[in-house]
């Protein structure tokens, strides 16, 4: 070790965080995801929910493996595999399967009621996992925004009523996605946005491939071109390309703020459901949608406290020598 070097190596993240562009990347991801519920509802009319939930992951895994091979990405290391397993369990396995089964017996608009809880759930997971510390005002606006989103979607679906099994499936999907989003957003700072979702898809591919074959044996697919087109969107965009933008936005962060852009997702989903499925779009929908968007805008404007590291830890952090700085850019073989 050189005399002027430091024993501690400063690590520069793959994706710089805390810049305004994180919100725009998050918005692009939400726009892609907003078609997921309506297209899943279209697909389950001709395909089994097990085939949709697992098959879309297999389609995405093929593209992911190809992209990783062409870019000659280095394999994740050590604990990164365990963290990728958390991402895969949440967004590759849990959310697709649970929503696919739920939407076989509930309208797309009712699905949007429960999924409207996802921003608050993601913010909570981000705070717990990423040590982000929003102000009280942030949580107040988050709560108002979540209530506005739920009230808006409830007006379209008639409300929750009694808690049915489909609601439990959707709530489980929200929890799974929130954990996967938060962990994926942190991991994307180390591996890169598209690399994170790609490795998660590859990691889950053996299980999802088995479930796909099982679903084909139980119920051979028989679908219309529109239903197959919906399935293709779920596999290529909802399961793969949409995460490029979404995880990049979360990685740039702050995650607790970027996650609130999802408040717009139920508004967009119900609009697409009106166009694709013929569900009613009234002035109440328009006014409620504007209210949700305003809440989302207010939430993302609330600034986090500048220090995410506890004061006690700051004194123990060693100073890094610029000459010893190394990059964690994804390496090529």
C-alpha positions in Angstrom: 0.0 0.0 0.0 1.4 3.4 -0.9 2.1 5.9 1.9 -0.4 8.3 0.6 -3.2 5.8 0.1 -6.0 5.0 2.5 -6.9 1.6 4.0 -10.5 2.4 3.2 -11.6 2.4 -0.5 -14.4 4.8 -1.4 -17.0 3.2 -3.6 -18.7 5.2 -6.3 -22.2 3.8 -7.1 -23.0 2.6 -10.6 -25.9 5.1 -10.6 -25.6 8.5 -8.9 -28.5 9.2 -6.6 -30.6 12.1 -5.4 -31.0 14.1 -8.6 -34.3 15.3 -10.1 -33.9 12.8 -13.0 -34.9 10.0 -10.7 -38.5 11.3 -10.7 -38.6 11.3 -14.5 -37.3 7.7 -14.7 -39.8 6.7 -12.1 -42.6 8.3 -14.1 -41.6 6.4 -17.2 -41.6 3.1 -15.3 -45.1 3.9 -13.8 -46.4 4.6 -17.3 -45.2 1.2 -18.4 -46.6 -0.6 -15.4 -50.0 1.2 -15.6 -51.0 -1.2 -18.4 -50.3 -4.3 -16.3 -53.6 -4.6 -14.5 -55.8 -4.1 -17.7 -53.7 -6.3 -19.9 -53.6 -9.0 -17.2 -57.5 -8.8 -17.1 -57.5 -9.3 -20.9 -55.1 -12.2 -20.8 -56.8 -14.2 -18.0 -59.9 -14.4 -20.2 -58.1 -17.0 -22.4 -55.1 -18.1 -20.5 -54.7 -19.7 -17.0 -53.4 -17.4 -14.2 -50.6 -19.8 -13.5 -49.4 -19.6 -17.1 -49.6 -15.8 -17.2 -47.9 -15.3 -13.9 -45.0 -17.7 -14.6 -44.9 -17.6 -18.4 -44.4 -13.8 -18.5 -41.3 -14.3 -16.2 -39.9 -16.9 -18.6 -40.3 -14.6 -21.6 -38.6 -11.8 -19.7 -35.9 -14.1 -18.5 -35.0 -15.0 -22.1 -34.5 -11.4 -23.0 -32.7 -10.8 -19.7 -30.2 -13.6 -20.2 -29.6 -12.5 -23.8 -28.9 -8.9 -22.7 -26.5 -10.0 -19.9 -24.6 -12.3 -22.3 -24.3 -9.6 -25.0 -23.2 -7.0 -22.6 -20.8 -9.6 -20.9 -21.9 -8.6 -17.4 -19.9 -9.8 -14.5 -21.6 -12.2 -12.1 -23.0 -10.7 -8.9 -21.0 -11.5 -5.8 -21.6 -13.0 -2.4 -24.6 -11.4 -0.6 -25.8 -9.8 -3.8 -27.2 -13.2 -4.8 -29.3 -13.3 -1.6 -30.5 -9.7 -2.2 -31.4 -10.7 -5.8 -33.4 -13.6 -4.4 -35.5 -11.0 -2.4 -36.1 -9.0 -5.5 -37.0 -12.1 -7.5 -39.4 -13.3 -4.8 -41.2 -9.9 -4.7 -41.4 -8.7 -8.3 -40.8 -11.8 -10.4 -42.7 -14.4 -8.5 -45.0 -12.9 -5.9 -46.6 -9.9 -7.6 -47.2 -11.5 -11.0 -48.7 -14.7 -9.7 -50.8 -13.1 -7.0 -52.3 -10.5 -9.3 -53.0 -13.0 -12.0 -55.0 -15.2 -9.7 -56.8 -12.3 -8.2 -57.9 -10.8 -11.5 -59.6 -14.0 -12.6 -62.5 -13.0 -10.3 -62.3 -9.3 -9.7 -62.5 -6.3 -12.1 -59.4 -4.4 -13.1 -60.7 -1.3 -11.3 -61.1 -3.2 -8.0 -57.5 -4.4 -8.5 -56.4 -0.8 -8.7 -58.1 -0.1 -5.4 -55.7 -2.3 -3.5 -52.6 -1.7 -5.7 -53.1 2.0 -4.9 -51.6 1.1 -1.5 -48.3 0.2 -3.2 -46.6 3.7 -3.0 -47.1 4.0 0.8 -45.9 0.4 1.2 -42.8 1.0 -1.0 -42.0 4.2 0.9 -42.2 2.3 4.2 -40.0 -0.5 2.9 -37.5 2.1 1.5 -37.3 3.8 4.9 -36.8 0.5 6.8 -34.3 -0.9 4.3 -32.6 2.2 2.9 -32.4 4.2 6.1 -34.1 7.1 4.5 -35.7 9.5 7.0 -38.6 11.5 5.6 -40.0 14.4 7.6 -43.4 14.1 9.3 -44.9 16.2 6.5 -43.9 13.6 4.0 -45.8 10.9 5.9 -48.8 13.1 6.2 -48.9 13.8 2.5 -48.2 10.1 1.8 -51.2 9.1 3.9 -53.5 11.7 2.3 -52.3 10.6 -1.2 -52.9 6.9 -0.4 -56.4 7.7 0.9 -57.1 9.8 -2.1 -56.0 7.0 -4.4 -58.1 4.4 -2.6 -61.2 6.6 -2.4 -60.8 7.4 -6.1 -60.5 3.8 -7.2 -63.2 2.7 -4.7 -65.7 5.0 -6.5 -65.1 3.0 -9.6 -65.3 -0.4 -8.1 -67.9 0.1 -5.4 -65.4 -0.1 -2.5 -63.9 -3.1 -0.7 -67.0 -4.3 1.1 -66.1 -7.4 2.9 -62.5 -8.7 2.7 -62.5 -11.4 0.0 -59.8 -13.9 -0.9 -59.0 -11.8 -4.0 -58.3 -8.8 -1.7 -55.9 -10.9 0.3 -54.1 -11.9 -2.9 -53.9 -8.3 -4.0 -52.6 -7.2 -0.5 -50.0 -9.9 -0.6 -49.0 -8.7 -4.1 -48.6 -5.2 -2.7 -46.4 -6.3 0.1 -44.3 -8.5 -2.2 -43.8 -5.7 -4.7 -42.9 -3.1 -2.1 -40.2 -5.3 -0.7 -38.9 -6.1 -4.2 -38.9 -2.5 -5.2 -37.1 -1.2 -2.2 -34.4 -3.9 -2.3 -34.1 -3.6 -6.1 -33.7 0.1 -5.9 -30.7 -0.2 -3.5 -29.1 -3.1 -5.4 -29.4 -1.1 -8.7 -26.9 1.4 -7.2 -24.4 -1.4 -7.2 -25.3 -3.6 -10.2 -27.1 -1.1 -12.4 -30.8 -0.8 -13.1 -31.3 -3.2 -16.0 -28.7 -5.6 -14.6 -30.6 -5.9 -11.3 -33.9 -7.0 -12.8 -32.1 -9.1 -15.4 -30.2 -11.1 -12.8 -33.4 -11.5 -10.7 -35.3 -12.9 -13.7 -32.4 -15.3 -14.5 -32.3 -16.4 -10.8 -36.0 -17.1 -10.8 -36.2 -18.7 -14.2 -35.8 -22.4 -13.1 -38.8 -22.2 -10.8 -40.9 -20.1 -13.2 -40.0 -22.4 -16.1 -41.2 -25.4 -14.1 -44.5 -23.6 -13.2 -45.0 -22.7 -16.9 -44.6 -26.3 -18.0 -47.0 -27.4 -15.2 -49.6 -24.9 -16.3 -49.3 -26.1 -19.9 -49.9 -29.7 -18.8 -52.9 -28.7 -16.6 -54.5 -26.3 -19.1 -53.2 -26.0 -22.7 -53.5 -22.3 -23.7 -56.3 -21.3 -26.0 -56.4 -17.5 -26.5 -57.3 -14.9 -29.1 -54.6 -12.7 -30.7 -55.5 -9.8 -28.4 -55.0 -12.0 -25.4 -51.7 -13.2 -26.7 -50.7 -9.6 -27.4 -51.6 -8.7 -23.8 -49.4 -11.6 -22.6 -46.5 -10.5 -24.7 -46.7 -7.0 -23.2 -46.7 -8.4 -19.7 -43.6 -10.5 -20.5 -41.6 -7.9 -22.4 -42.6 -4.5 -20.9 -44.3 -5.1 -17.5 -41.8 -7.8 -16.5 -38.6 -6.5 -18.1 -38.3 -3.1 -19.9 -40.5 -1.2 -17.4 -38.1 -2.1 -14.6 -35.2 -0.5 -16.5 -36.7 2.9 -15.9 -38.3 2.1 -12.5 -35.2 0.7 -10.8 -33.1 3.5 -12.3 -35.5 6.0 -10.8 -35.4 4.3 -7.4 -31.6 4.0 -7.5 -31.2 7.7 -8.2 -33.8 8.3 -5.5 -34.6 9.3 -2.9 -36.7 6.1 -3.0 -39.3 7.3 -0.5 -40.1 10.2 -2.8 -39.8 8.4 -6.2 -42.1 5.7 -4.9 -44.9 8.3 -4.5 -45.1 8.7 -8.3 -47.0 5.3 -8.2 -50.0 7.3 -6.9 -50.6 8.1 -10.5 -50.7 4.5 -11.5 -54.3 3.6 -10.5 -55.5 6.7 -12.3 -53.7 5.6 -15.5 -54.8 2.0 -15.0 -58.5 2.8 -14.8 -58.2 5.1 -17.8 -56.7 2.2 -19.8 -59.3 -0.1 -18.4 -62.0 2.3 -19.7 -60.5 2.3 -23.2 -59.6 -1.4 -23.4 -62.3 -3.1 -21.3 -65.2 -0.6 -21.7 -65.3 0.4 -18.0 -67.1 3.7 -17.3 -65.0 6.9 -17.3 -67.0 9.7 -15.7 -66.3 13.2 -14.4 -65.8 11.7 -11.0 -63.0 9.7 -12.4 -61.4 12.8 -14.0 -61.7 14.9 -10.8 -60.5 12.1 -8.6 -57.6 11.5 -10.9 -56.5 15.1 -10.7 -56.7 14.9 -6.9 -54.4 11.9 -6.8 -51.9 13.5 -9.2 -51.8 16.6 -7.0 -51.1 14.5 -3.9 -48.4 12.7 -5.8 -46.8 16.0 -6.8 -46.9 17.3 -3.3 -45.3 14.2 -1.9 -42.4 14.2 -4.3 -41.7 17.8 -3.5 -41.2 17.2 0.2 -37.5 17.1 0.8 -35.8 14.4 2.9 -33.5 15.3 5.7 -30.1 15.7 4.3 -28.4 13.2 6.5 -29.3 9.6 6.2 -26.4 8.4 8.3 -26.9 8.6 12.1 -24.7 11.3 13.7 -23.0 8.6 15.8 -21.9 6.8 12.7 -20.5 9.9 10.9 -17.6 10.2 13.3 -16.6 6.6 12.7 -16.6 6.8 8.9 -13.0 6.9 7.6 -11.9 9.6 5.2 -11.3 8.2 1.8 -8.3 9.1 -0.4 -9.4 10.2 -3.9 -6.4 8.2 -5.3 -7.8 5.0 -3.8 -11.4 5.5 -5.2 -12.6 2.6 -7.3 -15.7 2.2 -9.4 -18.3 -0.5 -9.3 -19.2 -0.1 -12.9 -20.5 -3.5 -14.3 -17.4 -5.1 -15.6 -16.9 -6.9 -18.9 -15.0 -10.2 -19.2 
